Amino acid sequence: MSLVASTGPFVQPKRLSSWLKHEYALDLCREDAELAAGAGSDRKVVSGQVLGAVATGAQTVTVTAKAGNTGNGAIASATADPKVPEGRWEVLIIEAAANAGKFEVRNPRGKLDGSGNVGAAYNGGINFTWADGATDMAAGDAYFIDLTYAPGEAYVGLDLTATDGSQVAAAIAINDATAPDGVAARVLILNGGPSGVDPINLTWPDGITASRKAKALRELRAIGIRATP
């Protein structure tokens, strides 16, 4: 009889009961959901891993001039990159100039996306050209670009540095699952309650701080998942 040499330490798969302490009803607490396709490699999640959600539905982008703009330059149309934050983006003139002007772009969470110039293409989370008009733009002139998604979302591991929605704790993986590179898969998730979980035995992103973990637990509690050590 031959023996197969070990290639490394055996890792005991995490038991569901180690982190899931109670559920009120399966049909209220669980959902068969989409695991986002791998991006450059397989995407893997494990039972007990805290997940975030990203929008996958079709985008609608609407451009509106701020009331009372001094100049008559215009953003005729705009596009948005996949999975950027939904809501109102602001494009604000911060430096006026003859036949030009500098602007800043802020996403719906108020964070700076980038800066650009009137008459030149801007490529960031959103993409557009603010064309010069006969009357120069003044500091404080602005355009609003509203982005909405049709219903639809996919789940990924909680990503503390993301801005696409996956930085918010939205569910916990019930089972291990793998989405190959470029191909979405299915994963059973806990995304409702009343339900209780042991936060010590959940799988968190590497390097998560105590304060950020507490914030994620509050996000889970808002959807009915309570920390139950």
N, C-alpha and C positions, 0 to 999 in steps of 0.2 A: 504494500500500500504506500503510495506516495503522498507527501504532504505539500501543501501550497504555502510558500513563505508569505508572511504578513508584509503588507506594503505600508503599514502605518498603524497608529493606535485606532482601536475601534471606538467609534462615537455612537453612543446610544441615541437613537432618534427621540426627539422630545415627545412625551406623551401629552395628549390633549388634556388629560386631567391634571397635569402639572401646572397649567396656567388658566384653564377655563374652570371656574368654580361653580357657576350655576347659570342656567338660561330659563327664562319664563316659558317660552314656546319656540320651537325650531322655526316655524313659519314666520315668526315676528323678528327673530334675532339673526337668522342666517339668510344668505343669498348666494346663488350661483352667479359669479361675476366674471368680467373679462380681466385677465392679466395682460398688461400691455406687452406688445411684442418686444423682444430683445433688441437692443440698439448697439450693434457692433459685436455682441456676444449673447449667449443665452441669458435670459433674465430668470433668476431663481428666487423663490420665496419659500419659507419654511413655516410649519405650524407654530403659531404663537408670534409671528412677526407682525409688527405694527406697520400698517399700510397707509399710503396717501392716495388720492384720486386725481386724475387728470382728465380734462374734458376731451372728448373724441368726436362730438357732433360737428356738423358743418358750421362754418363761421359766417356771421353777418357783420359787415363793417359799415358804419354810417358816419359821415363827416358833417360837422355843424360849425359854423362860424360863431364866435363869441359875439353877443349883442354889443353894439357900440364900438366895434373895431374902427380905428382911424384909417388904416390903409385898406386898399381893396385888392391886395394880392389874395390868391385863393389856393386851397388844397382841394383839387377837384375830386380825387379819389384816393383810397389808401388800401393797403393789404396788411395782413397780420401773419406773423410766423406761427407755425403749429404750436398749440398748447401754451401760448402766452396768456397772462391773466385776463379774464373777462372783466368788462366794465368800461368806465370812461377814462381814456388817455387824454392828457392835456399837452398841447403844443403851444408854448408861450414865448413871445418875443422878449428877449432880455437886453438886446442891444440894437437900437435902430441905426440904419445907415441908408444913404441914398441908393435907390435901386437894389437894396440888399437888406441885410438884417440877420442877427444871430438869434436862434431859438433853443430852448430846452424842451425835452420830451420827458414827461413823467407818467409812470404807469398807474393803474387804478389804485394802487396802494400808496401812492405819493412818492415812490422811489424814482430816482433819476435813471432814465433809460439811456440817455445820451444827448448830444447837442448837434446842431447843424446850421446851415445857412439858407436863407431864402434864395431860390433859383437853383439849388443843388439837390440832388437826390439824397434822401435820408434812408438809411437801412439799419434798422434796429429790431426791437420786438415788433414794431409796426414799420411800414415802409410807404413813403410818399414823397412828393415834391411840392414845396410851397412856392408857387409861381409868383413872380413879382408883378405888381399892378401899376396903374398910372399914378396912384397915390401911395407913397411909401408907408410901410408898416411902422407903427410906433411901439415903444416899449409898453408891454402890458396887453397888446393885441394877442389874440389867441384863437386857436381852433380846437375843437373837441372831436375826438375819434372814439366812437362807442363800438365796442366789440361784444358780441353775444355768440353763444354756442347753442346749436340745437341739442336736445336731450341726448345724453350718451356720455359714458365715462369708462375709464379703464384704471386698474389699480397697479401700483408699484410700491416698492419699499419706501417707507417714510424717508424723505430726503430733506434734511435741515437747511440745505443751501439753495434749494429750488425756488422758483417763482411761478411755477405752472400749476400750483394747487397741491402738489405732492408734499409740500412742507407742513401740511395740516393733517393731523392724525384723523383718519376717516373710517378705519376698519382694522380687523386683525385676521390674518390668514388662518383658516381652520386646518387646512391640509398643505403638505408640501406641493409645490407646482413649479413647472418650468415652461417658459415661453421661448422658443428658439429665436435666433437672430432673425428679425423681420417678420415673425409670425406670432400673432396673439394666441393665448391659450385661455383655459378656464381655471378658476380657483374658487373654492368655497370660502366665504368670508363671514365673520361675525361683524355685523354693522347695525345692531339694534339691541333693544332690551325690553324689559329689565334683564340685565345679565351682569355677571361679576367675574373679574379676572384678577389673577395674582400678578401685579406689575413686575415683581422680581424675576418671574419666570418667562416674561415676554422677551422677544428678540427685538432689540433696539438698534438704531444706527450706531456705528462706532463713534466714540468720542462724545456722545450725548451728555450734556451736563444735567445736574439735578434739577435746575430751574427749568430747562427746556423739556425734561421728562415730565415735570409737574404740569407744564403747559399742555403737553400732548395728552396727559391723563384728563385734564379739564376738557379738551376737545372731544375725547372719547365719551366722557360723562355726558356731554351735551347731546349725544345720540343714544344715550341709555346704557352705556357700558361703564360700570363703576369699578373702581379699584377695591378688591376684597382680599387683603393679605391672608 
